[in-house]
């Protein structure tokens, strides 16, 4: 029985850690990115269609585009240097 409770505690700890990580790394919508960068939504869509270093990094989930905030911020920093 003691072993079962230890396994349960580890599972609960892992679930809490995973939940915390996902909350910190939540995916942004096109609208979220447009608001973050203070640009029109059309600009965000245009940047996702480009190729190479000018492309705004994104993940396509079916017909929906999603963005990681840290990756978007890194993209902006790289654009400053260019």
N, CA, C and O atoms as a CHARMM CRD file, in Angstrom:
* protein
*
  328
    1    1 UNK  N      0.81000  -1.19200   0.00000 PROA 1      0.00000
    2    1 UNK  CA     0.00000   0.00000   0.00000 PROA 1      0.00000
    3    1 UNK  C      0.85300   1.25600   0.00000 PROA 1      0.00000
    4    1 UNK  O      0.53700   2.22400  -0.69100 PROA 1      0.00000
    5    2 UNK  N      1.92200   1.24600   0.76400 PROA 2      0.00000
    6    2 UNK  CA     2.78400   2.40500   0.81900 PROA 2      0.00000
    7    2 UNK  C      3.37500   2.70200  -0.56000 PROA 2      0.00000
    8    2 UNK  O      3.50800   3.86500  -0.94400 PROA 2      0.00000
    9    3 UNK  N      3.72600   1.66500  -1.29500 PROA 3      0.00000
   10    3 UNK  CA     4.27500   1.83400  -2.63300 PROA 3      0.00000
   11    3 UNK  C      3.25800   2.49100  -3.55600 PROA 3      0.00000
   12    3 UNK  O      3.61800   3.34100  -4.37100 PROA 3      0.00000
   13    4 UNK  N      1.98600   2.10200  -3.43500 PROA 4      0.00000
   14    4 UNK  CA     0.94200   2.69800  -4.26100 PROA 4      0.00000
   15    4 UNK  C      0.81300   4.19100  -4.00500 PROA 4      0.00000
   16    4 UNK  O      0.64800   4.96500  -4.94800 PROA 4      0.00000
   17    5 UNK  N      0.88500   4.60700  -2.74800 PROA 5      0.00000
   18    5 UNK  CA     0.74300   6.02500  -2.44000 PROA 5      0.00000
   19    5 UNK  C      1.93700   6.81300  -2.96500 PROA 5      0.00000
   20    5 UNK  O      1.78900   7.96200  -3.38300 PROA 5      0.00000
   21    6 UNK  N      3.11800   6.20300  -2.94400 PROA 6      0.00000
   22    6 UNK  CA     4.30000   6.87500  -3.48500 PROA 6      0.00000
   23    6 UNK  C      4.15600   7.05800  -4.98900 PROA 6      0.00000
   24    6 UNK  O      4.47100   8.12100  -5.52400 PROA 6      0.00000
   25    7 UNK  N      3.68100   6.02600  -5.66700 PROA 7      0.00000
   26    7 UNK  CA     3.48400   6.13500  -7.11000 PROA 7      0.00000
   27    7 UNK  C      2.43000   7.18900  -7.42100 PROA 7      0.00000
   28    7 UNK  O      2.57700   7.95100  -8.37600 PROA 7      0.00000
   29    8 UNK  N      1.37300   7.23700  -6.62200 PROA 8      0.00000
   30    8 UNK  CA     0.32800   8.23300  -6.83000 PROA 8      0.00000
   31    8 UNK  C      0.88100   9.63500  -6.62600 PROA 8      0.00000
   32    8 UNK  O      0.59200  10.54500  -7.40200 PROA 8      0.00000
   33    9 UNK  N      1.68900   9.80400  -5.56300 PROA 9      0.00000
   34    9 UNK  CA     2.27600  11.11100  -5.29400 PROA 9      0.00000
   35    9 UNK  C      3.17700  11.55400  -6.44100 PROA 9      0.00000
   36    9 UNK  O      3.14900  12.72000  -6.83400 PROA 9      0.00000
   37   10 UNK  N      3.97300  10.63900  -6.97900 PROA 10     0.00000
   38   10 UNK  CA     4.83000  10.96800  -8.11200 PROA 10     0.00000
   39   10 UNK  C      4.00200  11.34000  -9.32800 PROA 10     0.00000
   40   10 UNK  O      4.34000  12.27900 -10.04800 PROA 10     0.00000
   41   11 UNK  N      2.91600  10.60800  -9.56300 PROA 11     0.00000
   42   11 UNK  CA     2.04600  10.90900 -10.70100 PROA 11     0.00000
   43   11 UNK  C      1.40500  12.28200 -10.52800 PROA 11     0.00000
   44   11 UNK  O      1.29300  13.03800 -11.49300 PROA 11     0.00000
   45   12 UNK  N      0.98900  12.60700  -9.32100 PROA 12     0.00000
   46   12 UNK  CA     0.38600  13.91400  -9.06400 PROA 12     0.00000
   47   12 UNK  C      1.40200  15.02500  -9.25700 PROA 12     0.00000
   48   12 UNK  O      1.08400  16.07400  -9.81600 PROA 12     0.00000
   49   13 UNK  N      2.62200  14.79700  -8.79800 PROA 13     0.00000
   50   13 UNK  CA     3.68900  15.78500  -8.97400 PROA 13     0.00000
   51   13 UNK  C      3.98700  15.99000 -10.45200 PROA 13     0.00000
   52   13 UNK  O      4.12800  17.12400 -10.90900 PROA 13     0.00000
   53   14 UNK  N      4.08300  14.90400 -11.19300 PROA 14     0.00000
   54   14 UNK  CA     4.34800  15.01500 -12.63300 PROA 14     0.00000
   55   14 UNK  C      3.21600  15.74400 -13.33900 PROA 14     0.00000
   56   14 UNK  O      3.47200  16.57200 -14.21300 PROA 14     0.00000
   57   15 UNK  N      1.97700  15.45700 -12.98200 PROA 15     0.00000
   58   15 UNK  CA     0.83800  16.12000 -13.60500 PROA 15     0.00000
   59   15 UNK  C      0.85100  17.61600 -13.30300 PROA 15     0.00000
   60   15 UNK  O      0.56200  18.43400 -14.17700 PROA 15     0.00000
   61   16 UNK  N      1.18700  17.96700 -12.06800 PROA 16     0.00000
   62   16 UNK  CA     1.24900  19.38100 -11.70300 PROA 16     0.00000
   63   16 UNK  C      2.35600  20.08800 -12.46000 PROA 16     0.00000
   64   16 UNK  O      2.18000  21.22200 -12.90600 PROA 16     0.00000
   65   17 UNK  N      3.49600  19.42700 -12.60800 PROA 17     0.00000
   66   17 UNK  CA     4.61500  20.01400 -13.34300 PROA 17     0.00000
   67   17 UNK  C      4.24400  20.20200 -14.80800 PROA 17     0.00000
   68   17 UNK  O      4.49900  21.25800 -15.38600 PROA 17     0.00000
   69   18 UNK  N      3.65200  19.19300 -15.40000 PROA 18     0.00000
   70   18 UNK  CA     3.24200  19.28200 -16.80200 PROA 18     0.00000
   71   18 UNK  C      2.20300  20.38100 -16.97000 PROA 18     0.00000
   72   18 UNK  O      2.27900  21.16800 -17.91400 PROA 18     0.00000
   73   19 UNK  N      1.23100  20.44100 -16.06000 PROA 19     0.00000
   74   19 UNK  CA     0.20500  21.47800 -16.13000 PROA 19     0.00000
   75   19 UNK  C      0.79700  22.86600 -16.02600 PROA 19     0.00000
   76   19 UNK  O      0.36900  23.78300 -16.72700 PROA 19     0.00000
   77   20 UNK  N      1.77300  23.02500 -15.16000 PROA 20     0.00000
   78   20 UNK  CA     2.41800  24.32500 -14.99400 PROA 20     0.00000
   79   20 UNK  C      3.18700  24.69700 -16.25100 PROA 20     0.00000
   80   20 UNK  O      3.14500  25.84700 -16.68800 PROA 20     0.00000
   81   21 UNK  N      3.88300  23.74000 -16.82900 PROA 21     0.00000
   82   21 UNK  CA     4.66800  24.01500 -18.02000 PROA 21     0.00000
   83   21 UNK  C      3.76400  24.40700 -19.18200 PROA 21     0.00000
   84   21 UNK  O      4.07800  25.33400 -19.92700 PROA 21     0.00000
   85   22 UNK  N      2.64400  23.70500 -19.33900 PROA 22     0.00000
   86   22 UNK  CA     1.75500  24.02200 -20.44600 PROA 22     0.00000
   87   22 UNK  C      1.13200  25.39300 -20.25800 PROA 22     0.00000
   88   22 UNK  O      0.90400  26.11000 -21.23300 PROA 22     0.00000
   89   23 UNK  N      0.85600  25.76200 -19.02500 PROA 23     0.00000
   90   23 UNK  CA     0.27300  27.06700 -18.78200 PROA 23     0.00000
   91   23 UNK  C      1.27100  28.16700 -19.13700 PROA 23     0.00000
   92   23 UNK  O      0.88400  29.19200 -19.69900 PROA 23     0.00000
   93   24 UNK  N      2.54900  27.96800 -18.81600 PROA 24     0.00000
   94   24 UNK  CA     3.57100  28.95600 -19.13600 PROA 24     0.00000
   95   24 UNK  C      3.83000  29.03100 -20.63600 PROA 24     0.00000
   96   24 UNK  O      4.18900  30.08900 -21.15300 PROA 24     0.00000
   97   25 UNK  N      3.65300  27.93400 -21.32200 PROA 25     0.00000
   98   25 UNK  CA     3.94000  27.87000 -22.75500 PROA 25     0.00000
   99   25 UNK  C      2.67100  27.75400 -23.57300 PROA 25     0.00000
  100   25 UNK  O      2.64500  27.03000 -24.56700 PROA 25     0.00000
  101   26 UNK  N      1.62600  28.44600 -23.18000 PROA 26     0.00000
  102   26 UNK  CA     0.36300  28.33500 -23.89600 PROA 26     0.00000
  103   26 UNK  C      0.51700  28.86100 -25.31700 PROA 26     0.00000
  104   26 UNK  O      1.35300  29.72400 -25.58800 PROA 26     0.00000
  105   27 UNK  N     -0.28700  28.33900 -26.20100 PROA 27     0.00000
  106   27 UNK  CA    -0.22500  28.74500 -27.59200 PROA 27     0.00000
  107   27 UNK  C     -1.09000  29.97600 -27.81200 PROA 27     0.00000
  108   27 UNK  O     -2.18000  30.09400 -27.25200 PROA 27     0.00000
  109   28 UNK  N     -0.59100  30.88800 -28.63500 PROA 28     0.00000
  110   28 UNK  CA    -1.30700  32.11800 -28.93800 PROA 28     0.00000
  111   28 UNK  C     -2.07300  31.97400 -30.24700 PROA 28     0.00000
  112   28 UNK  O     -1.64900  31.24000 -31.14000 PROA 28     0.00000
  113   29 UNK  N     -3.18600  32.66100 -30.36200 PROA 29     0.00000
  114   29 UNK  CA    -3.95400  32.70400 -31.60400 PROA 29     0.00000
  115   29 UNK  C     -3.40400  33.82500 -32.49700 PROA 29     0.00000
  116   29 UNK  O     -2.53900  34.59700 -32.08300 PROA 29     0.00000
  117   30 UNK  N     -3.91500  33.89600 -33.70700 PROA 30     0.00000
  118   30 UNK  CA    -3.52500  34.97400 -34.62400 PROA 30     0.00000
  119   30 UNK  C     -3.86300  36.32600 -34.00100 PROA 30     0.00000
  120   30 UNK  O     -3.07000  37.26500 -34.07000 PROA 30     0.00000
  121   31 UNK  N     -5.04500  36.41500 -33.39500 PROA 31     0.00000
  122   31 UNK  CA    -5.46600  37.65800 -32.74300 PROA 31     0.00000
  123   31 UNK  C     -4.52100  38.02000 -31.59400 PROA 31     0.00000
  124   31 UNK  O     -4.16400  39.18600 -31.43000 PROA 31     0.00000
  125   32 UNK  N     -4.11500  37.02900 -30.80400 PROA 32     0.00000
  126   32 UNK  CA    -3.17900  37.27300 -29.69900 PROA 32     0.00000
  127   32 UNK  C     -1.85600  37.83000 -30.20400 PROA 32     0.00000
  128   32 UNK  O     -1.31200  38.77000 -29.62500 PROA 32     0.00000
  129   33 UNK  N     -1.33700  37.24900 -31.28800 PROA 33     0.00000
  130   33 UNK  CA    -0.05500  37.69200 -31.85000 PROA 33     0.00000
  131   33 UNK  C     -0.18700  39.10000 -32.41800 PROA 33     0.00000
  132   33 UNK  O      0.70300  39.93200 -32.24100 PROA 33     0.00000
  133   34 UNK  N     -1.29800  39.36700 -33.10100 PROA 34     0.00000
  134   34 UNK  CA    -1.52000  40.70900 -33.64600 PROA 34     0.00000
  135   34 UNK  C     -1.56100  41.74100 -32.51800 PROA 34     0.00000
  136   34 UNK  O     -0.99100  42.82500 -32.64200 PROA 34     0.00000
  137   35 UNK  N     -2.22700  41.40600 -31.43600 PROA 35     0.00000
  138   35 UNK  CA    -2.27900  42.31800 -30.27400 PROA 35     0.00000
  139   35 UNK  C     -0.90100  42.47500 -29.64100 PROA 35     0.00000
  140   35 UNK  O     -0.50700  43.58500 -29.28200 PROA 35     0.00000
  141   36 UNK  N     -0.17300  41.38100 -29.50300 PROA 36     0.00000
  142   36 UNK  CA     1.16200  41.41500 -28.89800 PROA 36     0.00000
  143   36 UNK  C      2.10600  42.30500 -29.69700 PROA 36     0.00000
  144   36 UNK  O      2.85400  43.09800 -29.12700 PROA 36     0.00000
  145   37 UNK  N      2.06600  42.16900 -31.02000 PROA 37     0.00000
  146   37 UNK  CA     2.97400  42.92400 -31.88700 PROA 37     0.00000
  147   37 UNK  C      2.39500  44.26000 -32.33900 PROA 37     0.00000
  148   37 UNK  O      3.08100  45.05400 -32.98400 PROA 37     0.00000
  149   38 UNK  N      1.14400  44.50200 -32.00200 PROA 38     0.00000
  150   38 UNK  CA     0.44100  45.73300 -32.38700 PROA 38     0.00000
  151   38 UNK  C      0.45500  45.93500 -33.90300 PROA 38     0.00000
  152   38 UNK  O      0.82100  46.99500 -34.41000 PROA 38     0.00000
  153   39 UNK  N      0.04300  44.87600 -34.60600 PROA 39     0.00000
  154   39 UNK  CA    -0.05700  44.89100 -36.06700 PROA 39     0.00000
  155   39 UNK  C     -1.42400  44.34400 -36.46200 PROA 39     0.00000
  156   39 UNK  O     -2.09200  43.70300 -35.65100 PROA 39     0.00000
  157   40 UNK  N     -1.84500  44.59200 -37.70200 PROA 40     0.00000
  158   40 UNK  CA    -3.11700  44.01800 -38.15200 PROA 40     0.00000
  159   40 UNK  C     -3.03300  42.49600 -38.27400 PROA 40     0.00000
  160   40 UNK  O     -1.95300  41.93600 -38.46800 PROA 40     0.00000
  161   41 UNK  N     -4.16300  41.85100 -38.16100 PROA 41     0.00000
  162   41 UNK  CA    -4.22800  40.39400 -38.30300 PROA 41     0.00000
  163   41 UNK  C     -3.71900  39.97200 -39.67900 PROA 41     0.00000
  164   41 UNK  O     -3.06800  38.93500 -39.81000 PROA 41     0.00000
  165   42 UNK  N     -4.01100  40.76800 -40.70100 PROA 42     0.00000
  166   42 UNK  CA    -3.56800  40.43600 -42.06300 PROA 42     0.00000
  167   42 UNK  C     -2.04700  40.36100 -42.15000 PROA 42     0.00000
  168   42 UNK  O     -1.51000  39.55300 -42.90700 PROA 42     0.00000
  169   43 UNK  N     -1.34600  41.20000 -41.37800 PROA 43     0.00000
  170   43 UNK  CA     0.12000  41.16800 -41.36200 PROA 43     0.00000
  171   43 UNK  C      0.60600  39.83300 -40.81200 PROA 43     0.00000
  172   43 UNK  O      1.55300  39.25200 -41.34300 PROA 43     0.00000
  173   44 UNK  N     -0.03200  39.34400 -39.75600 PROA 44     0.00000
  174   44 UNK  CA     0.34900  38.05600 -39.16100 PROA 44     0.00000
  175   44 UNK  C      0.16900  36.94300 -40.19400 PROA 44     0.00000
  176   44 UNK  O      1.05900  36.11100 -40.36900 PROA 44     0.00000
  177   45 UNK  N     -0.97700  36.92600 -40.87700 PROA 45     0.00000
  178   45 UNK  CA    -1.20800  35.90200 -41.90400 PROA 45     0.00000
  179   45 UNK  C     -0.18100  35.99900 -43.03600 PROA 45     0.00000
  180   45 UNK  O      0.30900  34.97400 -43.51000 PROA 45     0.00000
  181   46 UNK  N      0.14700  37.21800 -43.47300 PROA 46     0.00000
  182   46 UNK  CA     1.15100  37.39100 -44.53300 PROA 46     0.00000
  183   46 UNK  C      2.49600  36.81300 -44.11000 PROA 46     0.00000
  184   46 UNK  O      3.15800  36.13900 -44.89900 PROA 46     0.00000
  185   47 UNK  N      2.90000  37.07000 -42.87800 PROA 47     0.00000
  186   47 UNK  CA     4.19800  36.58900 -42.39200 PROA 47     0.00000
  187   47 UNK  C      4.23700  35.07300 -42.23400 PROA 47     0.00000
  188   47 UNK  O      5.31800  34.48500 -42.26900 PROA 47     0.00000
  189   48 UNK  N      3.09600  34.43200 -42.06300 PROA 48     0.00000
  190   48 UNK  CA     3.10000  32.96500 -41.96700 PROA 48     0.00000
  191   48 UNK  C      3.21200  32.32700 -43.34000 PROA 48     0.00000
  192   48 UNK  O      3.61000  31.16700 -43.44600 PROA 48     0.00000
  193   49 UNK  N      2.86900  33.06000 -44.39500 PROA 49     0.00000
  194   49 UNK  CA     2.94100  32.51500 -45.75700 PROA 49     0.00000
  195   49 UNK  C      4.32000  32.68900 -46.38700 PROA 49     0.00000
  196   49 UNK  O      4.60600  32.06600 -47.40900 PROA 49     0.00000
  197   50 UNK  N      5.16700  33.51000 -45.81000 PROA 50     0.00000
  198   50 UNK  CA     6.51000  33.72600 -46.35900 PROA 50     0.00000
  199   50 UNK  C      7.39900  32.52500 -46.12300 PROA 50     0.00000
  200   50 UNK  O      7.07200  31.64000 -45.33300 PROA 50     0.00000
  201   51 UNK  N      8.51800  32.50200 -46.81000 PROA 51     0.00000
  202   51 UNK  CA     9.49800  31.41800 -46.65600 PROA 51     0.00000
  203   51 UNK  C     10.78200  31.97600 -46.08100 PROA 51     0.00000
  204   51 UNK  O     11.04600  33.17400 -46.18200 PROA 51     0.00000
  205   52 UNK  N     11.57700  31.11500 -45.48000 PROA 52     0.00000
  206   52 UNK  CA    12.89200  31.51700 -44.98300 PROA 52     0.00000
  207   52 UNK  C     12.81700  32.25500 -43.66500 PROA 52     0.00000
  208   52 UNK  O     11.90600  32.04300 -42.86500 PROA 52     0.00000
  209   53 UNK  N     13.79500  33.13000 -43.44900 PROA 53     0.00000
  210   53 UNK  CA    13.92400  33.84400 -42.19000 PROA 53     0.00000
  211   53 UNK  C     12.84400  34.86700 -41.93500 PROA 53     0.00000
  212   53 UNK  O     12.65700  35.29900 -40.79800 PROA 53     0.00000
  213   54 UNK  N     12.11800  35.26900 -42.99000 PROA 54     0.00000
  214   54 UNK  CA    11.04300  36.24700 -42.83200 PROA 54     0.00000
  215   54 UNK  C      9.73200  35.61700 -42.39100 PROA 54     0.00000
  216   54 UNK  O      8.77300  36.32800 -42.08900 PROA 54     0.00000
  217   55 UNK  N      9.67900  34.28400 -42.35200 PROA 55     0.00000
  218   55 UNK  CA     8.43400  33.61600 -41.98200 PROA 55     0.00000
  219   55 UNK  C      8.23900  33.64600 -40.46800 PROA 55     0.00000
  220   55 UNK  O      9.15500  33.33200 -39.70800 PROA 55     0.00000
  221   56 UNK  N      7.05100  34.02400 -40.04600 PROA 56     0.00000
  222   56 UNK  CA     6.71200  34.01600 -38.63500 PROA 56     0.00000
  223   56 UNK  C      6.47600  32.56800 -38.22000 PROA 56     0.00000
  224   56 UNK  O      5.55200  31.92900 -38.72500 PROA 56     0.00000
  225   57 UNK  N      7.29600  32.03500 -37.30500 PROA 57     0.00000
  226   57 UNK  CA     7.17400  30.62600 -36.91400 PROA 57     0.00000
  227   57 UNK  C      5.80100  30.34400 -36.29700 PROA 57     0.00000
  228   57 UNK  O      5.32400  31.08500 -35.43700 PROA 57     0.00000
  229   58 UNK  N      5.18800  29.26700 -36.75200 PROA 58     0.00000
  230   58 UNK  CA     3.85800  28.91900 -36.28200 PROA 58     0.00000
  231   58 UNK  C      3.64400  27.41500 -36.33600 PROA 58     0.00000
  232   58 UNK  O      4.43700  26.67600 -36.92000 PROA 58     0.00000
  233   59 UNK  N      2.56800  26.98500 -35.72300 PROA 59     0.00000
  234   59 UNK  CA     2.14900  25.59200 -35.75100 PROA 59     0.00000
  235   59 UNK  C      0.75800  25.58400 -36.35600 PROA 59     0.00000
  236   59 UNK  O     -0.09200  26.39600 -35.99000 PROA 59     0.00000
  237   60 UNK  N      0.52900  24.66900 -37.28100 PROA 60     0.00000
  238   60 UNK  CA    -0.78500  24.57600 -37.89500 PROA 60     0.00000
  239   60 UNK  C     -1.52300  23.39400 -37.27700 PROA 60     0.00000
  240   60 UNK  O     -1.06800  22.25400 -37.36300 PROA 60     0.00000
  241   61 UNK  N     -2.65400  23.67300 -36.65900 PROA 61     0.00000
  242   61 UNK  CA    -3.50800  22.65000 -36.06700 PROA 61     0.00000
  243   61 UNK  C     -4.79400  22.60800 -36.88100 PROA 61     0.00000
  244   61 UNK  O     -5.74200  23.35000 -36.62300 PROA 61     0.00000
  245   62 UNK  N     -4.79900  21.72500 -37.86500 PROA 62     0.00000
  246   62 UNK  CA    -5.93400  21.72600 -38.78900 PROA 62     0.00000
  247   62 UNK  C     -5.91500  23.01800 -39.57900 PROA 62     0.00000
  248   62 UNK  O     -4.92500  23.33700 -40.23700 PROA 62     0.00000
  249   63 UNK  N     -7.00800  23.76200 -39.51300 PROA 63     0.00000
  250   63 UNK  CA    -7.05600  25.04800 -40.22400 PROA 63     0.00000
  251   63 UNK  C     -6.63900  26.22200 -39.34800 PROA 63     0.00000
  252   63 UNK  O     -6.66500  27.37000 -39.79200 PROA 63     0.00000
  253   64 UNK  N     -6.25600  25.94000 -38.11000 PROA 64     0.00000
  254   64 UNK  CA    -5.92400  26.99700 -37.16300 PROA 64     0.00000
  255   64 UNK  C     -4.41300  27.17100 -37.02700 PROA 64     0.00000
  256   64 UNK  O     -3.66000  26.19800 -36.99300 PROA 64     0.00000
  257   65 UNK  N     -3.98800  28.43400 -36.94800 PROA 65     0.00000
  258   65 UNK  CA    -2.58300  28.75100 -36.71200 PROA 65     0.00000
  259   65 UNK  C     -2.40500  29.07500 -35.23900 PROA 65     0.00000
  260   65 UNK  O     -3.21800  29.78100 -34.64300 PROA 65     0.00000
  261   66 UNK  N     -1.33400  28.55100 -34.66000 PROA 66     0.00000
  262   66 UNK  CA    -1.01000  28.84300 -33.26800 PROA 66     0.00000
  263   66 UNK  C      0.46400  29.19700 -33.17100 PROA 66     0.00000
  264   66 UNK  O      1.27100  28.76200 -33.99200 PROA 66     0.00000
  265   67 UNK  N      0.80800  29.98400 -32.16900 PROA 67     0.00000
  266   67 UNK  CA     2.14900  30.52100 -32.01400 PROA 67     0.00000
  267   67 UNK  C      2.60700  30.36700 -30.57700 PROA 67     0.00000
  268   67 UNK  O      1.80800  30.49900 -29.64900 PROA 67     0.00000
  269   68 UNK  N      3.90200  30.08700 -30.38600 PROA 68     0.00000
  270   68 UNK  CA     4.49100  30.08200 -29.06000 PROA 68     0.00000
  271   68 UNK  C      5.01300  31.48800 -28.79500 PROA 68     0.00000
  272   68 UNK  O      5.74500  32.04800 -29.61200 PROA 68     0.00000
  273   69 UNK  N      4.64100  32.05200 -27.66200 PROA 69     0.00000
  274   69 UNK  CA     5.00000  33.44100 -27.36300 PROA 69     0.00000
  275   69 UNK  C      6.50700  33.66000 -27.38500 PROA 69     0.00000
  276   69 UNK  O      6.97600  34.65000 -27.94700 PROA 69     0.00000
  277   70 UNK  N      7.27000  32.75900 -26.78600 PROA 70     0.00000
  278   70 UNK  CA     8.72800  32.91500 -26.73300 PROA 70     0.00000
  279   70 UNK  C      9.32300  32.91300 -28.13900 PROA 70     0.00000
  280   70 UNK  O     10.28300  33.63700 -28.40600 PROA 70     0.00000
  281   71 UNK  N      8.76400  32.11000 -29.03300 PROA 71     0.00000
  282   71 UNK  CA     9.26600  32.03100 -30.40600 PROA 71     0.00000
  283   71 UNK  C      8.93200  33.31700 -31.15800 PROA 71     0.00000
  284   71 UNK  O      9.74300  33.80000 -31.94800 PROA 71     0.00000
  285   72 UNK  N      7.76100  33.86500 -30.92200 PROA 72     0.00000
  286   72 UNK  CA     7.36700  35.12500 -31.57200 PROA 72     0.00000
  287   72 UNK  C      8.27600  36.26300 -31.10000 PROA 72     0.00000
  288   72 UNK  O      8.72200  37.07800 -31.90800 PROA 72     0.00000
  289   73 UNK  N      8.54300  36.31800 -29.81600 PROA 73     0.00000
  290   73 UNK  CA     9.42900  37.35900 -29.26600 PROA 73     0.00000
  291   73 UNK  C     10.83500  37.21400 -29.85800 PROA 73     0.00000
  292   73 UNK  O     11.47400  38.20800 -30.20200 PROA 73     0.00000
  293   74 UNK  N     11.30800  35.98100 -29.97500 PROA 74     0.00000
  294   74 UNK  CA    12.62000  35.72800 -30.58500 PROA 74     0.00000
  295   74 UNK  C     12.63600  36.16700 -32.04500 PROA 74     0.00000
  296   74 UNK  O     13.63200  36.71800 -32.51300 PROA 74     0.00000
  297   75 UNK  N     11.54900  35.93000 -32.76600 PROA 75     0.00000
  298   75 UNK  CA    11.42200  36.35800 -34.16300 PROA 75     0.00000
  299   75 UNK  C     11.58000  37.87600 -34.26200 PROA 75     0.00000
  300   75 UNK  O     12.28800  38.37200 -35.13900 PROA 75     0.00000
  301   76 UNK  N     10.93100  38.60400 -33.37500 PROA 76     0.00000
  302   76 UNK  CA    11.01100  40.06700 -33.38500 PROA 76     0.00000
  303   76 UNK  C     12.44500  40.51900 -33.10100 PROA 76     0.00000
  304   76 UNK  O     12.94400  41.44800 -33.73600 PROA 76     0.00000
  305   77 UNK  N     13.09700  39.86700 -32.15700 PROA 77     0.00000
  306   77 UNK  CA    14.49400  40.23300 -31.83800 PROA 77     0.00000
  307   77 UNK  C     15.40300  40.01200 -33.04400 PROA 77     0.00000
  308   77 UNK  O     16.28600  40.82600 -33.31500 PROA 77     0.00000
  309   78 UNK  N     15.19100  38.91600 -33.76400 PROA 78     0.00000
  310   78 UNK  CA    16.00000  38.63900 -34.95300 PROA 78     0.00000
  311   78 UNK  C     15.73700  39.65900 -36.05500 PROA 78     0.00000
  312   78 UNK  O     16.64100  39.99700 -36.81900 PROA 78     0.00000
  313   79 UNK  N     14.52100  40.14200 -36.13900 PROA 79     0.00000
  314   79 UNK  CA    14.18300  41.15000 -37.14600 PROA 79     0.00000
  315   79 UNK  C     14.86500  42.48100 -36.86100 PROA 79     0.00000
  316   79 UNK  O     15.20300  43.21000 -37.79400 PROA 79     0.00000
  317   80 UNK  N     15.07200  42.80700 -35.60700 PROA 80     0.00000
  318   80 UNK  CA    15.76200  44.04700 -35.22300 PROA 80     0.00000
  319   80 UNK  C     17.18700  44.04700 -35.72700 PROA 80     0.00000
  320   80 UNK  O     17.70400  45.07600 -36.16000 PROA 80     0.00000
  321   81 UNK  N     17.82600  42.87300 -35.66700 PROA 81     0.00000
  322   81 UNK  CA    19.22900  42.75300 -36.07100 PROA 81     0.00000
  323   81 UNK  C     19.40200  42.74900 -37.58200 PROA 81     0.00000
  324   81 UNK  O     20.49200  43.03000 -38.08200 PROA 81     0.00000
  325   82 UNK  N     18.34700  42.43500 -38.30700 PROA 82     0.00000
  326   82 UNK  CA    18.45300  42.29200 -39.76900 PROA 82     0.00000
  327   82 UNK  C     18.46600  43.62800 -40.46800 PROA 82     0.00000
  328   82 UNK  O     18.55000  43.68200 -41.69500 PROA 82     0.00000
